[in-house]
Amino acid sequence: MQIVSTIKAQIIQGGMMKVMSWGANSWAAVDEYTLRFKVQGHLFKGFVQVFLTPMDVYRVTLIKRDGTVVKTFEDVYNEDLTDIIDNAVERIPAYKI
């Protein structure tokens, strides 16, 4: 599960304060290439699933607690991963961070 550990580390490296603001918890490997965790942000509450594609970019999927897919972001690069999730889960433009 080295890949899943790397995905989690990359998300945290993008900004620990952002990750904490999501209320991220219940981090779990879905499979060798997919990390799933629960969030309780201002804009979205549910699960975030991050999959490493064969093209070495990520697919980020927001999933409601009932299993409904809300939004999917394709071709997300490592350096954009935390910001993409933050913009969908928590960020309010009026916050000047």
ABEGO torsion letter per residue (X at the ends): XAAAAAAAAAAAAAGAAAAAAAGBBGBBBABAABBBBBBBBAABBEBBBBBBBAAGBBBBBBBBAAGBBABBBBGBBAAAAAAAAAAAAABBAABBX
